[in-house]
């Protein structure tokens, strides 16, 4: 078996308090970041922002072509109903 060092390191109490406070602040920031990521409201807001960004990147020509196709199909259906 390996020998274990049972001697404890003696540290300055002020240093320990400073380390504990820093660790608490780091932990609080981590918890806040996790809460931000899993928040349903924030997730919905990010999803809406992604959809808006993707919609703004759609080429106008494709949107116009889709509009023409929809308008043509609607006109076809209206004329077909009138003939019956």
C-alpha positions in Angstrom: 0.0 0.0 0.0 1.1 3.5 -0.6 2.0 5.7 2.3 -0.4 8.6 2.9 0.6 12.0 4.0 -1.6 12.8 7.0 -0.1 16.2 7.8 -2.5 19.0 7.2 -1.4 22.2 5.5 -1.9 25.2 7.8 -3.4 28.1 5.9 -4.0 31.6 6.9 -7.7 32.1 7.9 -8.0 35.3 5.8 -6.8 33.4 2.8 -9.4 30.7 3.4 -12.2 33.3 3.7 -11.0 35.0 0.5 -11.0 31.6 -1.3 -14.4 30.7 0.0 -15.9 34.1 -1.1 -14.3 33.7 -4.6 -15.7 30.2 -4.9 -19.2 31.3 -3.8 -19.1 34.1 -6.5 -18.0 31.6 -9.1 -20.7 29.2 -8.1 -23.3 31.9 -8.2 -22.3 33.0 -11.7 -22.4 29.3 -12.8 -25.9 28.8 -11.4 -27.1 32.1 -13.0 -25.7 30.9 -16.4 -27.4 27.6 -16.1 -30.7 29.2 -15.0 -30.4 31.5 -18.0 -29.9 28.6 -20.4 -32.8 26.5 -19.1 -35.3 29.2 -18.7 -38.4 28.5 -20.9 -38.9 32.2 -21.6 -35.3 32.7 -22.7 -35.5 29.6 -24.8 -38.6 30.8 -26.5 -37.1 34.3 -27.0 -34.0 32.7 -28.6 -36.1 30.5 -30.9 -38.1 33.5 -32.1 -34.9 35.4 -32.7 -33.5 32.4 -34.8 -36.7 32.2 -36.9 -36.6 36.0 -37.5 -33.0 35.8 -38.5 -33.7 32.9 -40.9 -36.7 34.7 -42.3 -34.7 37.8 -43.0 -32.2 35.7 -45.0 -34.8 34.3 -47.4 -34.2 35.6 -50.9 -36.9 37.9 -52.1 -37.1 36.1 -55.5 -38.0 32.8 -53.7 -40.7 34.5 -51.6 -42.1 36.2 -54.8 -42.1 32.8 -56.6 -43.9 31.1 -53.7 -46.5 33.9 -53.7 -47.1 33.5 -57.4 -47.5 29.7 -57.0 -50.0 30.2 -54.1 -51.9 32.9 -56.1 -52.0 30.6 -59.2 -53.3 27.7 -57.2 -56.0 29.8 -55.5 -57.1 31.2 -58.8 -57.2 27.7 -60.3 -59.4 26.5 -57.4 -61.8 29.5 -57.6 -62.2 29.1 -61.4 -62.7 25.4 -61.1 -65.5 25.9 -58.4 -67.3 28.4 -60.6 -67.4 26.1 -63.6 -69.2 23.4 -61.6 
